[in-house]
Amino acid sequence: MTAESPELPLAAAFPDADRAQWQRLVEGVLRKSGVAEATGAAAEDALATDLQDGIRVRPLYTAEDGTAALGHPGFPPFVRAGRPEGTTVAGWDVRQRHVHTDPQRANESVLADLENGVTSVWLTVGDGGVPVAGLEQALQGVYLDLAAVVLDAGADFAAAAEELLRLYTASGAPLREAAGCLGADPLGLLARTGDDTKLRLQLESAARMAARCTADAPGVRALAVDALPYHEAGGSAAEELGTSLATGVAYLRQLTESGLGIDDACRQLEFRYAATADQFQTIAKLRAARRLWARVAEVCGASPAASAQRQHAVSSTVMMTRRDPWVNMLRTTVAGLSAGVGGADAVTVLPFDAALGLPDAFARRIARNTQSVLLEESHLSKVIDPAGGSWYVESLTEELARAAWAWFQEIEGAGGQAAALRSGKIAGRLAATWERRSADLAHRREPVTGVSEFPHLAEPSVDREPAPAPIGGGLPRVRRDDAFERLRARSDAHLAAHGARPAVFLAALGPVATHTARVAFAANLFQAGGIETVAGPAPVDAASAAEAFARSGARIACLCASDTVYGEQAAAVAAALKSAGARQVHLAGKPGERRDELMAAGVDSFVFTGCDAVEVLSSALDVMEVA
């Protein structure tokens, strides 16, 4: 640096690199991986990843991938934030969910949360929660003028809302200063239950509540546009967004037909979305949701001031696992981070044991402290739209918005949200999406740590008091671990009945360097189905493998070695294992040209990266007569 050069020109010291140069470097890497034919754009495409909704994530994004002008935070189209200041003033609303049916226990957990960092309460009332008559006891000691209350009352929303409004009045605080959401969601209830017999009456009741809130309690929103039923039925991000738009539009129609102005109608809606451990998709989904709703509000004639979407993000139940639940802490941390970075106004981090029953005090403490760390130590709320300007995030936001808008138009073309739910159109679409995702889970293309990858069979179970059964009858509720959970349940039953889990004998052939990787792969695979692995002496040949298998007590076996060693020994060892009583012999690796020869020698199946793990494991348990 000199007097003539006040700034150090670091970038000027390097030559400009273009996309073609980067592609040539990619070609070199691919050649080493055996993909020699991929050149130029094809080389770049070889590194792309397909997501749901027809979205393809490329390995490189540049300024050329930028989108149209996004506006400023707090102004249409609200991509960057719903308010000019974002969450920089007081952070986002830390909202904890409570599902106790006992008002006294609910009150204890509510007070503990509010005393330790939570800023609002999300309370299940009526069927599956505290009785409406117990709402006063559940909120005993809560300063209703300071802590917002959000209700989830299902079919009892009208009675629960009346009781909460009564409690606001009885508290002595001005009703106009109250905050929260009464949680009326007739279409969400239809999605959950499949029962539309009272839909018209419920919509009219919700509209009356909205009118009352507008007049007397403008800080309280009457309706929740809950997209969780569609996410929890296996829907994709765009499907979740599209159904929320269709629901929101249906509510706007009902509210305006009942006499509310369009601005007041918009202000009566709070949207609820799932936050997953896919951080970029969650961030893009929340940004796209604000953009889409701003467009709906604009077309409906709402003013810019009323067009900002109020968002509540909840960590996904679909991603939560019942086995190795401690890993859920990591998943919910990423989900909470993504929700905050995505600009959610309120965030709920579910306790790590929520999939097992009623969370205990420790789990609730971890959940609320997760948000405290994100807010107070990581300072995530101090920056407005921290992902803004990322070429990837902006591109993903755009693609999600377009896919969601197309699905929204399809629902509207089918007669609207209620008609699409009644006809089964939405259920069919979500089921098809979940079927495709289930195939990815079964083939472990979407790994689930602690379940389909790196399971720990000896880990003590985590027992919790059963939670109230959720309402059902409508859309299903799915989890990523469903298929593997069924396999593990079969293993648990076998352990309880026989004192040991079903086992597979791993026959390691050749030197350690040639079989270690496939031994580790096979052990990981079989343990994902609750099948213990028994390792014999290494290496083994035909004679020693048969002897070791007989001593192991296992009923099936798996050969583990390199392809070269398989060519020399696999057929003989497989035949020996079958002679020793193995009911099924697997081989870790793809079959290749010697498939027929190996199967003739006794190999029943080949297990490899990308195989249908659920089918392999289910077949193995069947062979071992595990019920």
Secondary structure, 3 states (H helix, E strand, C coil): CCCCCCCCCCHHHCCCCCHHHHHHHHHHHHHHCCCCCCCCHHHHHCCCEECHHHCEECCCCCHHHCCCCCCCCCCCCCCCCCCCCCCCCCCCEEEEEECCCCHHHHHHHHHHHHCCCCCEEEEEECCCCECHHHHHHHCCCCCCCCCEEEEECHHHHHHHHHHHHHHHHHCCCCHHHCCEEEEECHHHHHHHHCCCCCHHHHHHHHHHHHHHHHHHCCCEEEEEEECHHHHHCCCCHHHHHHHHHHHHHHHHHHHHHCCCCHHHHHHCEEEEEEECCCHHHHHHHHHHHHHHHHHHHHHHCCCHHHCCCCEEEEECCCCCCCCCHHHHHHHHHHHHHHHHHHCCCEEECCCCCCCCCCCCHHHHHHHHHHHHHHHHHCCHHHCCCCCCCCHHHHHHHHHHHHHHHHHHHHHHHCCCHHHHHHHCHHHHHHHHHHHHHHHHHHCCCCCCECCCECCCCCCCCCCCCCCCCCCCCCCCCCCCCHHHHHHHHHHHHHHHHHCCCCEEEEEECCCHHHHHHHHHHHHHHHHCCCCEEEECCCCCCHHHHHHHHHHHCCCEEEEECCHHHHHHHHHHHHHHHHHCCCCEEEEECCCHHHHHHHHHHCCCEEECCCCCHHHHHHHHHHHCCCC
